[in-house]
Amino acid sequence: MGETADQTRNEIVKLRAEMSGKVIELRRAAQRPIRIAKTVAIGAVAVVVVGGLAMVVVGARRRAERKSLRGQLKMAAAAAANPEKTSKEARAAVDKTLEKTRAKLRDELREELKKELKDQRPLHEKVLTTAIRSAATAAVPIVLKQLEGRTGFGDGARAKTKAAR
């Protein structure tokens, strides 16, 4: 601190100018790494996008080639040239399909067993409930038809009364 107010003011102005200069230097120093990091990030995103797009295009071309007549001829020729490999691949595909089917059936069986375990009623109650349910399902349309005929609400028809018959 200066001995007078003018000296103190001058020192403050001088310190402020020095600090402003240092802040400007720090900003300049940080701008280059930020610019480099931004460029690297944009480059990485571009590589990922282009690479992903290239993978999709190559996969689509391969699928299209396999489905084309030419691709099927190549596959048939390769299969005929190496019957052992072809039979192994076919066996693996059949086994895979068989395992999927077994797993699906096991899951369905587990679900049915869970339902059965929840329903712990005696067998005769289950049979009666099933019979009543199916009878009710068959009887509902008949009952509705009779009600429509008696009340006249169905199809805009008039009510059937003794006088109208």
C-alpha positions as CSV (number, residue, x, y, z in Angstrom):
1,M,0.0,0.0,0.0
2,G,1.2,3.4,-0.9
3,E,1.6,6.2,1.6
4,T,-1.0,8.4,-0.1
5,A,-4.3,7.7,-1.7
6,D,-2.9,8.5,-5.2
7,Q,-0.1,6.0,-4.8
8,T,-2.5,3.3,-3.5
9,R,-4.8,4.0,-6.5
10,N,-1.9,3.7,-8.9
11,E,-0.8,0.4,-7.3
12,I,-4.3,-0.9,-7.6
13,V,-4.5,0.1,-11.3
14,K,-1.1,-1.5,-11.9
15,L,-2.1,-4.8,-10.2
16,R,-5.4,-4.8,-12.1
17,A,-3.5,-4.4,-15.4
18,E,-1.1,-7.2,-14.4
19,M,-4.0,-9.5,-13.4
20,S,-5.9,-8.8,-16.6
21,G,-2.8,-9.6,-18.6
22,K,-2.4,-12.9,-16.8
23,V,-6.1,-13.8,-17.3
24,I,-5.7,-13.1,-21.0
25,E,-2.6,-15.3,-21.2
26,L,-4.4,-18.1,-19.4
27,R,-7.4,-17.9,-21.8
28,R,-5.1,-18.0,-24.8
29,A,-3.2,-21.0,-23.3
30,A,-6.5,-22.8,-22.7
31,Q,-7.9,-22.1,-26.2
32,R,-5.5,-24.3,-28.1
33,P,-6.1,-27.5,-26.0
34,I,-9.8,-26.9,-26.2
35,R,-9.6,-26.5,-30.0
36,I,-7.5,-29.7,-30.2
37,A,-9.9,-31.6,-28.0
38,K,-12.9,-30.4,-30.0
39,T,-11.2,-31.4,-33.3
40,V,-10.4,-34.9,-31.8
41,A,-13.9,-35.4,-30.6
42,I,-15.4,-34.4,-33.9
43,G,-12.9,-36.7,-35.7
44,A,-13.8,-39.6,-33.3
45,V,-17.5,-39.1,-33.9
46,A,-17.0,-39.0,-37.7
47,V,-15.0,-42.3,-37.5
48,V,-17.7,-44.0,-35.5
49,V,-20.5,-42.8,-37.8
50,V,-18.7,-43.7,-41.0
51,G,-17.5,-47.1,-39.5
52,G,-21.1,-47.9,-38.4
53,L,-22.5,-46.9,-41.7
54,A,-19.9,-49.0,-43.6
55,M,-20.7,-52.0,-41.4
56,V,-24.4,-51.7,-42.2
57,V,-23.8,-51.3,-45.9
58,V,-21.4,-54.3,-46.0
59,G,-23.9,-56.4,-44.0
60,A,-26.8,-55.4,-46.3
61,R,-24.7,-56.3,-49.4
62,R,-23.8,-59.7,-48.0
63,R,-27.5,-60.5,-47.1
64,A,-28.5,-59.4,-50.6
65,E,-25.8,-61.5,-52.2
66,R,-26.8,-64.6,-50.2
67,K,-30.4,-64.1,-51.3
68,S,-29.6,-63.6,-54.9
69,L,-29.5,-66.5,-57.3
70,R,-25.8,-66.1,-57.8
71,G,-25.2,-66.2,-54.0
72,Q,-27.4,-69.3,-53.7
73,L,-25.4,-71.0,-56.4
74,K,-22.2,-70.2,-54.6
75,M,-23.5,-71.6,-51.4
76,A,-24.8,-74.8,-53.2
77,A,-21.4,-75.3,-54.8
78,A,-19.6,-74.8,-51.5
79,A,-22.0,-77.3,-49.8
80,A,-21.5,-79.8,-52.6
81,A,-17.7,-79.4,-52.4
82,N,-17.6,-80.1,-48.6
83,P,-20.5,-82.4,-47.6
84,E,-19.1,-83.1,-44.1
85,K,-19.0,-79.4,-43.2
86,T,-22.5,-79.0,-44.7
87,S,-23.9,-81.9,-42.7
88,K,-22.3,-80.5,-39.5
89,E,-23.8,-77.1,-40.1
90,A,-27.2,-78.6,-40.8
91,R,-27.1,-80.7,-37.7
92,A,-26.1,-77.7,-35.6
93,A,-29.0,-75.7,-37.1
94,V,-31.4,-78.5,-36.3
95,D,-30.1,-78.9,-32.8
96,K,-30.4,-75.2,-32.2
97,T,-34.0,-75.2,-33.4
98,L,-34.7,-78.2,-31.3
99,E,-33.3,-76.6,-28.2
100,K,-35.3,-73.4,-28.8
101,T,-38.5,-75.5,-29.2
102,R,-37.7,-77.5,-26.0
103,A,-37.0,-74.3,-24.1
104,K,-40.3,-72.8,-25.2
105,L,-42.2,-75.9,-24.3
106,R,-40.5,-76.1,-20.9
107,D,-41.5,-72.5,-20.2
108,E,-45.1,-73.2,-21.2
109,L,-45.1,-76.2,-19.0
110,R,-43.7,-74.2,-16.1
111,E,-46.5,-71.6,-16.6
112,E,-49.2,-74.3,-16.6
113,L,-47.7,-75.9,-13.5
114,K,-47.7,-72.5,-11.7
115,K,-51.4,-72.0,-12.6
116,E,-52.2,-75.6,-11.5
117,L,-50.3,-75.1,-8.2
118,K,-52.2,-71.9,-7.5
119,D,-55.5,-73.7,-8.1
120,Q,-55.6,-76.2,-5.2
121,R,-59.3,-77.0,-5.4
122,P,-60.4,-80.7,-5.5
123,L,-60.7,-82.2,-9.0
124,H,-64.5,-82.5,-9.0
125,E,-64.7,-78.7,-8.3
126,K,-62.4,-78.0,-11.2
127,V,-64.4,-80.2,-13.6
128,L,-67.7,-78.6,-12.5
129,T,-66.3,-75.1,-12.9
130,T,-65.0,-75.9,-16.4
131,A,-68.3,-77.4,-17.4
132,I,-70.3,-74.5,-16.0
133,R,-68.0,-72.0,-17.8
134,S,-68.4,-73.7,-21.2
135,A,-72.2,-74.0,-20.7
136,A,-72.4,-70.3,-19.8
137,T,-70.4,-69.3,-22.8
138,A,-72.8,-71.3,-25.1
139,A,-75.9,-70.0,-23.3
140,V,-75.2,-66.3,-23.3
141,P,-76.0,-65.6,-27.0
142,I,-79.2,-67.5,-26.7
143,V,-80.3,-65.6,-23.6
144,L,-79.4,-62.3,-25.2
145,K,-81.4,-63.2,-28.3
146,Q,-84.5,-64.0,-26.2
147,L,-84.1,-60.8,-24.2
148,E,-83.9,-58.7,-27.4
149,G,-87.0,-60.3,-28.7
150,R,-89.0,-59.7,-25.5
151,T,-87.9,-56.1,-24.8
152,G,-87.6,-54.9,-28.4
153,F,-84.2,-53.4,-27.9
154,G,-82.5,-55.5,-30.5
155,D,-82.2,-54.4,-34.2
156,G,-84.9,-51.7,-33.8
157,A,-87.7,-54.2,-33.7
158,R,-90.9,-53.5,-31.9
159,A,-91.6,-55.1,-28.6
160,K,-93.4,-58.4,-28.8
161,T,-96.4,-58.3,-26.6
162,K,-99.5,-60.4,-26.5
163,A,-101.4,-57.8,-28.4
164,A,-98.8,-57.5,-31.2
165,R,-98.7,-61.3,-31.7
